Amino acid sequence: MKRYAVTLTAEAENDLADAFQWELNESDERALRWRDALLSELRSLQTLPARCPVMEEYSSANEEPVRRKIFATDSGTYIIYFRIKQYEDLVQVLFCRHASRKPLDPRAM
């Protein structure tokens, strides 16, 4: 089975740092559970990332389609937006946002 490296854009790193800080403000234990769940979800993208649906509204003909992976935690649901770069054996995480936030502007992709 093909394995992909998973990388984060600067935007994704900022999203995750902000979310972790929010969780940390709520509870140290909750923040650590959230982090562990997130890392597990990111690791799961190493194999079969194409199982996740394409987000047509964020995809363009010029680049690989944007996909989403949803993960639920005790503090809510998060959406991981990513691209599969087949020729580089790479999954590039673009953003990670709480599902209750305003949807991303498609031009941000």
N, C-alpha and C positions, 0 to 999 in steps of 0.2 A: 504494500500500500504506500502510495506516495505521501511524503511528509513535507510540509511547508514550514518555512521560518515565519514567525509572526513579529512584525515590527509596528511601532506606534509613531504616528506623525506628532509633531510638536503640539498640535491642537488636541489630539487624543490624550497625550500626556497631561496637558493642562486640565482637560475635562476630568480625567481620573484623579488628579491631585485635588481638584476642587471637591469632587464627590467624596473622596476619602476624608478630607478635612471636615466636611459636613457631617459625615458619619462619626468621626472622632469627637466632634462637639456634642453629639448625642450620647455616645458611650464608647469607651475604649474596646470593650468586648465586641460590641456590635460592629465597630469599624474593622476589627480583625476578622470577623466572620465575613463581612462584605468583601474585604481584600482577598480572602481565601476563595470565595465564590467567584470573584472576578478572574483571578489567576486560573482557576479551573476552566472557566468559559474561554479565556484566551488560549489556553493550551488545547482545548477541544478544536480550535480552528486549524491546528496543525494537520489534522486529517479530515478529509472530505468537507472542506469549507464550502463547496458548491451545493451542499445540502440546504444551505440558507437561501431564502428567496431574494431575487433581484428586486431592487427598488427602482422601478422604471422612471419615476419622477426625478430621481437623482442621477440617472445614467445618461451618457451621451455617446454618440457614435465614435467619438475621438479617443475614448479611453475604455478601460475595462469597466464592466457594469459595477455599480455600487450594490452591495448586498447588506443584509441586516441579520444580526443574531440578537435575539431577545433573551435576557436573563432576569429572573425574578429573585428578589431577596426579601428578607423580612422588613426592609425599609422601602420597598417598591420595586418597580420594573424599570430596567435599563435597556437601552438599545445600543448595540455596537454596530457602527457603520464601517464597512471595510470593502476593499477590492482584492481580487485574486490576481496576482501578476504571474501568470502561468509560466512564462519563459524564464522567470527568475526563481521559481519555486517559492514564492513569497506571498504572504497575506499581509496587506498594509491596512492597519486600523486607522481610520480617518477621524472618527469622533466616537465618543461614548456619552450618551445623554440619558437623563432620567426621562421616562416616557411622559411624565406630566408637563415637561417643558414645551414651550412653543416649538413647532416643527422647524427643522433647519430650512434655510433658504436654499433652493436647489443650486443657486449660483455659488454657494459655499463649497460645493464639491468640485 
